[in-house]
Protein backbone atom coordinates (compact mmCIF):
# COMPACT_ATOMS: atom_id res chain seq x y z
CA UNK A 1 0.00 0.00 0.00
CA UNK A 2 1.45 3.37 -1.06
CA UNK A 3 1.03 6.03 1.58
CA UNK A 4 -0.22 9.48 0.64
CA UNK A 5 2.30 12.30 0.84
CA UNK A 6 1.26 15.19 3.08
CA UNK A 7 3.38 18.35 3.43
CA UNK A 8 3.05 20.66 6.42
CA UNK A 9 4.65 24.07 6.05
CA UNK A 10 4.47 27.81 6.63
CA UNK A 11 3.68 30.12 3.75
CA UNK A 12 6.67 32.29 2.88
CA UNK A 13 5.38 35.84 2.87
CA UNK A 14 8.52 36.92 0.92
CA UNK A 15 9.73 33.83 -0.99
CA UNK A 16 6.22 32.76 -2.03
CA UNK A 17 4.99 36.28 -2.85
CA UNK A 18 3.95 37.64 -6.25
CA UNK A 19 0.68 38.43 -7.98
CA UNK A 20 1.49 39.33 -11.59
CA UNK A 21 2.52 37.03 -14.43
CA UNK A 22 6.13 37.56 -13.48
CA UNK A 23 5.65 35.41 -10.40
CA UNK A 24 6.03 32.34 -12.61
CA UNK A 25 9.55 33.42 -13.56
CA UNK A 26 10.79 33.20 -9.96
CA UNK A 27 11.33 30.18 -7.73
CA UNK A 28 8.67 29.94 -5.08
CA UNK A 29 9.49 27.20 -2.52
CA UNK A 30 5.89 26.21 -1.73
CA UNK A 31 4.85 26.05 -5.39
CA UNK A 32 8.05 24.12 -6.22
CA UNK A 33 6.78 21.26 -4.04
CA UNK A 34 4.23 20.26 -6.67
CA UNK A 35 6.42 20.96 -9.73
CA UNK A 36 8.49 17.76 -9.44
CA UNK A 37 7.13 15.42 -12.11
CA UNK A 38 8.16 12.27 -10.23
CA UNK A 39 6.65 13.32 -6.90
CA UNK A 40 2.95 13.75 -6.22
CA UNK A 41 2.00 15.74 -3.13
CA UNK A 42 -1.46 14.52 -2.16
CA UNK A 43 -2.17 17.24 0.39
CA UNK A 44 -0.60 20.46 1.58
CA UNK A 45 -1.34 21.89 5.02
CA UNK A 46 -0.37 25.53 4.47
CA UNK A 47 0.00 27.57 7.67
CA UNK A 48 -0.37 31.32 7.13
CA UNK A 49 -1.15 34.57 9.03
CA UNK A 50 -4.65 35.88 8.29
CA UNK A 51 -3.31 39.32 7.31
CA UNK A 52 -1.84 37.59 4.23
CA UNK A 53 -5.11 35.88 3.28
CA UNK A 54 -5.01 37.18 -0.30
CA UNK A 55 -1.51 35.82 -0.92
CA UNK A 56 -2.49 32.46 0.58
CA UNK A 57 -5.45 32.17 -1.82
CA UNK A 58 -3.30 33.05 -4.83
CA UNK A 59 -0.73 30.49 -3.76
CA UNK A 60 -3.37 27.82 -3.32
CA UNK A 61 -4.81 28.57 -6.75
CA UNK A 62 -1.37 28.39 -8.39
CA UNK A 63 -0.65 25.04 -6.73
CA UNK A 64 -3.94 23.57 -7.96
CA UNK A 65 -3.20 24.87 -11.51
CA UNK A 66 0.17 23.08 -11.50
CA UNK A 67 -1.03 19.94 -9.68
CA UNK A 68 -4.82 19.44 -9.81
CA UNK A 69 -4.54 16.26 -7.68
CA UNK A 70 -3.06 18.16 -4.75
CA UNK A 71 -5.50 19.22 -2.04
CA UNK A 72 -4.52 22.53 -0.40
CA UNK A 73 -5.78 23.22 3.12
CA UNK A 74 -5.28 26.82 4.19
CA UNK A 75 -4.64 26.85 7.96
CA UNK A 76 -4.75 30.32 9.56
CA UNK A 77 -2.18 30.66 12.34
CA UNK A 78 -1.81 34.09 13.89
CA UNK A 79 1.15 34.83 16.15
CA UNK A 80 1.63 38.32 17.59
CA UNK A 81 5.41 38.09 17.16
CA UNK A 82 6.59 35.37 14.73
CA UNK A 83 10.12 35.82 16.11
CA UNK A 84 9.02 34.99 19.68
CA UNK A 85 9.99 31.39 20.34
CA UNK A 86 7.40 30.82 23.08
CA UNK A 87 4.49 32.15 21.03
CA UNK A 88 5.47 30.33 17.86
CA UNK A 89 6.16 27.02 19.62
CA UNK A 90 2.84 27.20 21.50
CA UNK A 91 0.87 27.90 18.31
CA UNK A 92 2.48 25.05 16.37
CA UNK A 93 2.25 22.71 19.38
CA UNK A 94 -1.50 23.39 19.77
CA UNK A 95 -2.08 22.73 16.08
CA UNK A 96 -0.11 19.47 16.11
CA UNK A 97 -1.92 18.17 19.20
CA UNK A 98 -5.33 18.78 17.62
CA UNK A 99 -4.49 17.53 14.11
CA UNK A 100 -5.65 14.00 13.21
CA UNK A 101 -2.47 12.35 11.96
CA UNK A 102 -2.83 8.96 10.26
CA UNK A 103 0.71 7.51 9.95
CA UNK A 104 -0.64 4.15 8.77
CA UNK A 105 -2.01 5.61 5.54
CA UNK A 106 -0.06 8.87 5.20
CA UNK A 107 3.57 10.03 5.35
CA UNK A 108 4.33 13.54 6.59
CA UNK A 109 6.96 15.99 5.36
CA UNK A 110 7.55 19.10 7.46
CA UNK A 111 8.71 21.92 5.16
CA UNK A 112 11.39 24.03 6.88
CA UNK A 113 12.43 26.33 4.02
CA UNK A 114 9.74 28.95 4.59
CA UNK A 115 8.69 30.95 7.64
CA UNK A 116 10.90 32.81 10.11
CA UNK A 117 13.94 31.06 11.49
CA UNK A 118 12.09 30.67 14.76
CA UNK A 119 9.19 29.00 12.93
CA UNK A 120 11.63 26.64 11.23
CA UNK A 121 13.22 25.73 14.56
CA UNK A 122 9.80 25.05 16.07
CA UNK A 123 8.91 22.85 13.10
CA UNK A 124 12.18 20.96 13.67
CA UNK A 125 11.30 20.44 17.33
CA UNK A 126 7.82 19.18 16.49
CA UNK A 127 9.30 16.49 14.24
CA UNK A 128 12.15 15.62 16.61
CA UNK A 129 9.70 15.08 19.46
CA UNK A 130 7.28 13.12 17.23
CA UNK A 131 4.42 15.55 17.77
CA UNK A 132 4.55 15.65 13.97
CA UNK A 133 5.23 12.01 13.03
CA UNK A 134 7.31 12.55 9.91
CA UNK A 135 10.55 13.81 8.41
CA UNK A 136 11.92 17.26 7.60
CA UNK A 137 11.72 18.60 4.06
CA UNK A 138 14.26 21.15 2.81
CA UNK A 139 13.83 22.72 -0.65
CA UNK A 140 16.41 24.69 -2.66
CA UNK A 141 16.20 26.85 -5.84
CA UNK A 142 17.81 25.76 -9.13
CA UNK A 143 21.35 26.93 -9.81
CA UNK A 144 20.10 28.90 -12.83
CA UNK A 145 16.67 30.49 -12.52
CA UNK A 146 14.36 29.47 -15.35
CA UNK A 147 10.61 29.15 -15.64
CA UNK A 148 9.18 25.87 -14.33
CA UNK A 149 12.43 24.58 -12.80
CA UNK A 150 11.42 23.34 -9.30
CA UNK A 151 14.97 23.16 -7.98
CA UNK A 152 15.69 20.33 -5.55
CA UNK A 153 14.44 18.94 -2.26
CA UNK A 154 15.97 16.87 0.52
CA UNK A 155 14.27 14.72 3.17
CA UNK A 156 15.90 14.62 6.60
CA UNK A 157 14.99 11.74 8.92
CA UNK A 158 16.10 12.79 12.39
CA UNK A 159 18.29 10.42 14.37
CA UNK A 160 17.67 11.32 18.00
CA UNK A 161 21.00 9.89 19.16
CA UNK A 162 22.86 12.55 17.13
CA UNK A 163 21.12 15.53 18.66
CA UNK A 164 21.94 15.42 22.35
CA UNK A 165 22.36 19.18 22.56
CA UNK A 166 19.03 19.91 20.89
CA UNK A 167 17.36 17.23 23.01
CA UNK A 168 17.96 19.42 26.04
CA UNK A 169 15.45 21.89 24.62
CA UNK A 170 12.78 19.36 25.49
CA UNK A 171 13.16 19.69 29.23
CA UNK A 172 9.66 21.08 29.53
CA UNK A 173 8.08 18.39 27.36
CA UNK A 174 10.07 15.75 29.26
CA UNK A 175 8.87 17.14 32.60
CA UNK A 176 5.29 17.17 31.34
CA UNK A 177 5.59 13.53 30.28
CA UNK A 178 6.95 12.52 33.70
CA UNK A 179 4.15 14.39 35.44
CA UNK A 180 1.64 12.69 33.17
CA UNK A 181 2.96 9.20 33.99
CA UNK A 182 2.74 10.05 37.70
CA UNK A 183 -0.81 11.40 37.24
CA UNK A 184 0.32 14.85 38.34
CA UNK A 185 1.40 13.59 41.78
CA UNK A 186 4.56 15.31 43.05
CA UNK A 187 6.24 12.12 44.22
CA UNK A 188 9.36 12.49 46.38
CA UNK A 189 10.83 8.99 46.46
CA UNK A 190 14.11 9.13 44.53
CA UNK A 191 14.03 5.49 43.49
CA UNK A 192 10.49 5.76 42.15
CA UNK A 193 11.17 9.05 40.33
CA UNK A 194 14.27 7.59 38.66
CA UNK A 195 12.26 4.55 37.59
CA UNK A 196 9.49 6.71 36.07
CA UNK A 197 12.06 8.85 34.28
CA UNK A 198 13.50 5.81 32.52
CA UNK A 199 10.04 4.43 31.74
CA UNK A 200 9.16 7.75 30.08
CA UNK A 201 12.14 7.47 27.75
CA UNK A 202 11.35 3.86 26.92
CA UNK A 203 7.66 4.59 26.35
CA UNK A 204 8.30 7.19 23.64
CA UNK A 205 11.33 5.51 22.03
CA UNK A 206 10.60 1.78 22.02
CA UNK A 207 7.89 -0.62 20.90
CA UNK A 208 9.54 -3.60 22.56
CA UNK A 209 7.66 -5.50 25.31
CA UNK A 210 7.75 -4.02 28.82
CA UNK A 211 7.48 -6.09 32.02
CA UNK A 212 6.08 -4.39 35.13
CA UNK A 213 6.50 -6.32 38.37
CA UNK A 214 5.52 -5.46 41.90
CA UNK A 215 2.97 -6.27 44.61
CA UNK A 216 -0.76 -6.16 44.02
CA UNK A 217 -2.04 -2.58 44.12
CA UNK A 218 1.35 -1.00 43.34
CA UNK A 219 -0.10 0.66 40.22
CA UNK A 220 1.01 -1.59 37.35
CA UNK A 221 -2.27 -1.38 35.47
CA UNK A 222 -2.54 2.38 35.94
CA UNK A 223 1.05 2.96 34.76
CA UNK A 224 0.53 0.75 31.70
CA UNK A 225 -2.49 2.82 30.67
CA UNK A 226 -0.59 6.09 31.19
CA UNK A 227 2.26 4.77 29.02
CA UNK A 228 -0.26 4.04 26.29
CA UNK A 229 -1.82 7.50 26.57
CA UNK A 230 1.62 9.11 26.39
CA UNK A 231 2.43 7.15 23.21
CA UNK A 232 -0.99 8.07 21.81
CA UNK A 233 -0.29 11.78 22.37
CA UNK A 234 2.93 11.39 20.34
CA UNK A 235 1.08 9.64 17.48
CA UNK A 236 3.07 6.46 18.10
CA UNK A 237 0.02 4.22 18.40
CA UNK A 238 -3.28 4.44 16.56
CA UNK A 239 -5.11 1.50 18.15
CA UNK A 240 -6.66 0.94 21.54
CA UNK A 241 -5.44 0.03 25.01
CA UNK A 242 -6.61 -3.54 25.66
CA UNK A 243 -6.29 -4.92 29.19
CA UNK A 244 -6.91 -8.45 30.45
CA UNK A 245 -6.19 -10.13 33.78
CA UNK A 246 -4.70 -13.51 32.89
CA UNK A 247 -5.74 -14.91 36.29
CA UNK A 248 -9.33 -14.88 34.99
CA UNK A 249 -8.51 -17.01 31.94
CA UNK A 250 -9.01 -20.77 32.18
CA UNK A 251 -9.14 -23.71 29.74
CA UNK A 252 -10.31 -23.18 26.16
CA UNK A 253 -11.54 -19.76 27.20
CA UNK A 254 -7.96 -18.55 27.72
CA UNK A 255 -6.81 -19.19 24.16
CA UNK A 256 -10.16 -18.06 22.74
CA UNK A 257 -10.11 -14.77 24.67
CA UNK A 258 -6.58 -13.93 23.60
CA UNK A 259 -6.23 -15.44 20.13
CA UNK A 260 -9.83 -15.80 18.99
CA UNK A 261 -11.54 -18.83 17.52
CA UNK A 262 -13.50 -20.05 14.53
CA UNK A 263 -17.11 -21.06 14.84
CA UNK A 264 -17.33 -24.67 16.08
CA UNK A 265 -13.74 -24.75 17.40
CA UNK A 266 -15.06 -26.13 20.69
CA UNK A 267 -18.33 -26.66 22.51
CA UNK A 268 -20.02 -23.30 22.88
CA UNK A 269 -18.13 -21.60 20.04
CA UNK A 270 -21.29 -20.54 18.21
CA UNK A 271 -19.74 -17.66 16.24
CA UNK A 272 -16.29 -16.48 15.15
CA UNK A 273 -14.34 -14.46 17.73
CA UNK A 274 -11.52 -12.07 16.86
CA UNK A 275 -9.69 -12.25 20.21
CA UNK A 276 -7.99 -9.51 22.20
CA UNK A 277 -4.68 -9.68 20.33
CA UNK A 278 -6.42 -8.58 17.15
CA UNK A 279 -8.42 -5.97 19.08
CA UNK A 280 -5.08 -4.49 20.18
CA UNK A 281 -3.80 -4.10 16.59
CA UNK A 282 -1.78 -0.88 16.27
CA UNK A 283 -2.28 -0.34 20.01
CA UNK A 284 -1.09 -1.68 23.35
CA UNK A 285 -2.01 -5.03 24.93
CA UNK A 286 -1.63 -5.13 28.72
CA UNK A 287 -1.55 -8.68 30.10
CA UNK A 288 -1.81 -8.37 33.86
CA UNK A 289 -0.74 -11.39 35.95
CA UNK A 290 0.95 -12.89 32.89
CA UNK A 291 2.47 -15.59 35.12
CA UNK A 292 -1.00 -17.16 35.39
CA UNK A 293 -1.10 -18.04 31.68
CA UNK A 294 -0.89 -21.74 30.82
CA UNK A 295 2.16 -23.08 29.00
CA UNK A 296 0.22 -23.58 25.73
CA UNK A 297 -0.98 -19.96 25.75
CA UNK A 298 2.56 -18.83 26.58
CA UNK A 299 3.87 -20.60 23.46
CA UNK A 300 1.19 -18.99 21.28
CA UNK A 301 1.89 -15.59 22.79
CA UNK A 302 5.63 -15.91 22.10
CA UNK A 303 4.95 -16.48 18.40
CA UNK A 304 2.52 -13.55 18.30
CA UNK A 305 5.04 -11.20 19.94
CA UNK A 306 7.96 -12.27 17.75
CA UNK A 307 6.22 -12.74 14.40
CA UNK A 308 3.07 -10.61 14.80
CA UNK A 309 1.15 -13.66 13.58
CA UNK A 310 -0.77 -16.43 15.31
CA UNK A 311 -3.34 -19.15 14.72
CA UNK A 312 -6.85 -18.70 16.19
CA UNK A 313 -8.43 -21.80 17.69
CA UNK A 314 -10.01 -24.05 15.07
CA UNK A 315 -8.49 -22.11 12.18
CA UNK A 316 -5.99 -23.35 9.60
CA UNK A 317 -5.03 -19.83 8.53
CA UNK A 318 -2.83 -17.47 10.51
CA UNK A 319 -3.91 -13.90 11.25
CA UNK A 320 -1.76 -10.89 12.07
CA UNK A 321 -1.77 -8.19 14.71
CA UNK A 322 0.89 -5.56 15.31
CA UNK A 323 0.65 -4.56 18.96
CA UNK A 324 3.01 -3.58 21.76
CA UNK A 325 2.92 -5.85 24.78
CA UNK A 326 3.08 -4.60 28.35
CA UNK A 327 3.00 -7.43 30.90
CA UNK A 328 2.37 -7.21 34.62
CA UNK A 329 2.93 -9.69 37.45
CA UNK A 330 3.28 -9.81 41.22
CA UNK A 331 5.31 -13.02 40.95
CA UNK A 332 9.03 -13.53 40.46
CA UNK A 333 9.00 -15.07 36.99
CA UNK A 334 12.61 -16.16 37.41
CA UNK A 335 11.44 -18.65 40.02
CA UNK A 336 8.58 -19.78 37.78
CA UNK A 337 11.04 -20.32 34.93
CA UNK A 338 13.29 -22.43 37.19
CA UNK A 339 10.29 -24.53 38.24
CA UNK A 340 9.03 -25.00 34.69
CA UNK A 341 5.91 -22.92 35.21
CA UNK A 342 6.86 -20.16 32.80
CA UNK A 343 8.59 -20.51 29.45
CA UNK A 344 12.19 -19.36 29.51
CA UNK A 345 12.05 -18.13 25.90
CA UNK A 346 8.96 -16.01 26.56
CA UNK A 347 10.51 -14.58 29.72
CA UNK A 348 13.63 -13.62 27.76
CA UNK A 349 11.45 -11.94 25.12
CA UNK A 350 9.41 -9.80 27.54
CA UNK A 351 12.29 -9.01 29.90
CA UNK A 352 14.09 -6.47 27.72
CA UNK A 353 12.56 -3.61 29.72
CA UNK A 354 11.71 -4.83 33.22
CA UNK A 355 10.68 -2.53 36.08
CA UNK A 356 9.70 -3.35 39.65
CA UNK A 357 7.26 -0.89 41.16
CA UNK A 358 7.87 -0.44 44.90
CA UNK A 359 4.97 -0.88 47.29
CA UNK A 360 3.53 2.07 49.19
CA UNK A 361 5.24 1.04 52.42
CA UNK A 362 8.57 1.39 50.61
CA UNK A 363 7.70 4.98 49.63
CA UNK A 364 6.65 6.65 52.90
CA UNK A 365 7.64 10.11 51.63
CA UNK A 366 5.09 9.72 48.80
CA UNK A 367 2.11 9.07 51.06
CA UNK A 368 1.34 12.76 51.68
CA UNK A 369 1.25 13.84 48.00
CA UNK A 370 -0.84 10.77 47.17
CA UNK A 371 -3.31 11.60 49.95
CA UNK A 372 -3.63 15.16 48.60
CA UNK A 373 -4.13 13.81 45.08
CA UNK A 374 -6.84 11.41 46.25
CA UNK A 375 -8.68 14.18 48.11
CA UNK A 376 -8.74 16.26 44.93
CA UNK A 377 -9.99 13.22 43.02
CA UNK A 378 -12.74 12.56 45.57
CA UNK A 379 -13.79 16.21 45.38
CA UNK A 380 -13.99 16.06 41.58
CA UNK A 381 -16.10 12.91 41.68
CA UNK A 382 -18.42 13.98 44.51
CA UNK A 383 -18.52 17.72 43.93
CA UNK A 384 -17.65 18.22 47.61
CA UNK A 385 -14.29 19.56 48.77
CA UNK A 386 -12.76 17.78 51.79
CA UNK A 387 -9.72 18.80 53.85
CA UNK A 388 -7.89 17.60 56.98
CA UNK A 389 -7.67 19.58 60.16
CA UNK A 390 -3.97 20.29 60.78
CA UNK A 391 -3.84 18.03 63.84
CA UNK A 392 -5.78 15.28 62.09
CA UNK A 393 -3.47 15.34 59.07
CA UNK A 394 -0.36 15.13 61.26
CA UNK A 395 -1.83 12.17 63.17
CA UNK A 396 -2.81 10.30 60.00
CA UNK A 397 0.55 10.83 58.28
CA UNK A 398 2.46 9.81 61.40
CA UNK A 399 0.63 6.49 61.43
CA UNK A 400 0.71 6.06 57.64
CA UNK A 401 4.52 6.41 57.58
CA UNK A 402 5.14 4.19 60.60
CA UNK A 403 6.20 0.55 60.50
CA UNK A 404 2.80 -0.31 61.95
CA UNK A 405 1.19 0.70 58.64
CA UNK A 406 1.67 -2.35 56.40
CA UNK A 407 -0.20 -1.05 53.33
CA UNK A 408 -0.49 -4.66 52.17
CA UNK A 409 -3.01 -3.59 49.53
CA UNK A 410 -0.79 -0.65 48.58
CA UNK A 411 -2.62 2.18 46.77
CA UNK A 412 -5.92 0.33 46.91
CA UNK A 413 -5.73 0.45 50.70
CA UNK A 414 -4.82 4.14 50.64
CA UNK A 415 -7.60 5.02 48.20
CA UNK A 416 -10.15 3.14 50.30
CA UNK A 417 -8.89 4.84 53.47
CA UNK A 418 -9.08 8.37 52.04
CA UNK A 419 -12.49 7.67 50.48
CA UNK A 420 -13.87 6.49 53.83
CA UNK A 421 -12.64 9.57 55.68
CA UNK A 422 -13.82 11.95 52.94
CA UNK A 423 -17.27 10.37 52.92
CA UNK A 424 -17.67 10.59 56.71
CA UNK A 425 -16.19 14.09 57.08
CA UNK A 426 -18.86 16.46 58.38
CA UNK A 427 -18.64 19.93 56.88
CA UNK A 428 -15.86 18.77 54.57
CA UNK A 429 -13.31 18.56 57.44
CA UNK A 430 -11.55 15.37 58.48
CA UNK A 431 -11.20 15.51 62.26
CA UNK A 432 -8.82 13.87 64.75
CA UNK A 433 -11.59 11.53 65.93
CA UNK A 434 -12.30 10.46 62.35
CA UNK A 435 -8.60 9.76 61.79
CA UNK A 436 -8.45 7.75 65.03
CA UNK A 437 -11.36 5.57 63.92
CA UNK A 438 -9.76 5.07 60.51
CA UNK A 439 -6.44 4.03 62.06
CA UNK A 440 -8.26 1.40 64.13
CA UNK A 441 -9.98 0.15 60.99
CA UNK A 442 -6.65 -0.17 59.16
CA UNK A 443 -5.04 -1.94 62.12
CA UNK A 444 -7.86 -4.46 62.09
CA UNK A 445 -7.57 -4.85 58.32
CA UNK A 446 -3.86 -5.63 58.52
CA UNK A 447 -4.09 -7.87 61.60
CA UNK A 448 -2.73 -11.29 60.54
CA UNK A 449 -5.54 -13.81 60.28
CA UNK A 450 -3.46 -16.16 62.42
CA UNK A 451 -3.72 -13.78 65.40
CA UNK A 452 -7.34 -14.78 65.90
CA UNK A 453 -6.57 -18.46 65.38
CA UNK A 454 -2.86 -19.18 66.00
CA UNK A 455 -1.25 -21.42 63.42
CA UNK A 456 0.17 -23.70 66.09
CA UNK A 457 -3.37 -24.37 67.34
CA UNK A 458 -4.45 -25.46 63.89
CA UNK A 459 -1.37 -27.65 63.61
CA UNK A 460 -2.07 -29.22 67.03
CA UNK A 461 -5.50 -30.22 65.72
CA UNK A 462 -3.70 -32.48 63.26
CA UNK A 463 -1.20 -33.99 65.70
CA UNK A 464 -1.69 -36.42 68.53
CA UNK A 465 -1.33 -34.91 72.01
CA UNK A 466 2.02 -36.64 72.63
CA UNK A 467 3.54 -35.60 69.27
CA UNK A 468 2.39 -32.01 69.76
CA UNK A 469 3.83 -31.96 73.28
CA UNK A 470 7.25 -33.28 72.21
CA UNK A 471 7.57 -31.08 69.10
CA UNK A 472 10.58 -28.71 69.09
CA UNK A 473 9.97 -25.14 67.92
CA UNK A 474 12.31 -25.81 64.98
CA UNK A 475 10.27 -28.84 63.86
CA UNK A 476 6.99 -27.03 64.49
CA UNK A 477 7.90 -24.09 62.22
CA UNK A 478 9.15 -26.42 59.51
CA UNK A 479 6.08 -28.64 59.71
CA UNK A 480 3.75 -25.62 59.56
CA UNK A 481 5.43 -24.52 56.33
CA UNK A 482 5.15 -28.02 54.84
CA UNK A 483 1.45 -28.24 55.74
CA UNK A 484 0.77 -24.86 54.11
CA UNK A 485 2.55 -26.02 50.97
CA UNK A 486 0.55 -29.25 50.87
CA UNK A 487 -2.71 -27.37 51.14
CA UNK A 488 -1.71 -25.11 48.28
CA UNK A 489 -1.02 -27.91 45.80
CA UNK A 490 -3.41 -30.27 44.04
CA UNK A 491 -1.43 -33.52 44.48
CA UNK A 492 1.19 -35.06 46.73
CA UNK A 493 3.61 -35.13 43.79
CA UNK A 494 3.12 -31.42 43.05
CA UNK A 495 3.80 -30.52 46.68
CA UNK A 496 6.87 -32.74 46.72
CA UNK A 497 8.30 -31.17 43.57
CA UNK A 498 8.03 -27.70 45.08
CA UNK A 499 9.42 -28.68 48.48
CA UNK A 500 12.39 -30.62 47.09
CA UNK A 501 13.01 -28.38 44.05
CA UNK A 502 16.80 -28.31 44.60
CA UNK A 503 17.78 -31.59 46.24
CA UNK A 504 15.72 -33.64 43.77
CA UNK A 505 18.16 -32.65 41.01
CA UNK A 506 21.01 -34.31 42.89
CA UNK A 507 19.31 -37.72 43.10
CA UNK A 508 19.55 -40.53 40.60
CA UNK A 509 16.07 -41.77 41.54
CA UNK A 510 13.45 -39.07 42.00
CA UNK A 511 10.36 -39.83 44.03
CA UNK A 512 9.16 -36.57 45.54
CA UNK A 513 5.81 -37.99 46.62
CA UNK A 514 7.46 -40.80 48.61
CA UNK A 515 9.88 -38.41 50.35
CA UNK A 516 7.02 -36.13 51.39
CA UNK A 517 4.87 -39.06 52.53
CA UNK A 518 7.68 -40.33 54.76
CA UNK A 519 8.26 -36.86 56.22
CA UNK A 520 4.59 -36.52 57.19
CA UNK A 521 4.61 -40.03 58.63
CA UNK A 522 7.34 -38.99 61.13
CA UNK A 523 4.65 -36.92 62.83
CA UNK A 524 1.87 -39.46 62.41
CA UNK A 525 0.32 -37.55 59.50
CA UNK A 526 -0.88 -38.60 56.07
CA UNK A 527 -1.52 -36.58 52.90
CA UNK A 528 -5.24 -37.31 53.16
CA UNK A 529 -5.43 -35.98 56.75
CA UNK A 530 -3.56 -32.78 55.88
CA UNK A 531 -5.83 -32.12 52.89
CA UNK A 532 -9.11 -33.06 54.56
CA UNK A 533 -8.72 -30.73 57.53
CA UNK A 534 -8.02 -27.41 55.74
Secondary structure, 3 states (H helix, E strand, C coil): CCCEEEEEEECCCCCCCCCCHHHHHCCCHHHHCCCCCCCCCCEEEEEECHHHHHHHHHHHHHHHHHCCCCEEEEEECCCCCCCCHHHHHHHHHHHHHHCCCCCCCEEEEEECCCCCHHHHHHHHHHHHCCCCCCEEEEEECCCCCCCCCCCEEEEECCCHHHCHHHHHHHHHHHHHHHHHHCCCCCCCCHHHHHHHHHHHHHHHHCCCCEEEECCCCCCHHHHHHHHHHHHHHCCCCCCCEEEEEHHHCCHHHHHHHHHCECCCCCCCCCCCECCHHHHCCCCEEEEECHHHCCHHHHHHHHHHHHHCEECCECCCCCEECCCEEEEEECCCHHHHHHCCCCCHHHHHHHCCEEEECCCHHHCHHHHHHHHHHHHHHHHHHHCCCCEECHHHHHHHHHHHCCCCCCCCCCHHHHHHHHHHHHHHCHHHEECHHHHHHHHHHHHHHHCCHHHCCCHHHHHHHHCCHHHHHHCCHHHHHHHHHHHHHHHCCCCHHHHHHHHCCCHHHHCCCCCHHHHHHHHHHCCCCCHHHHHHCC
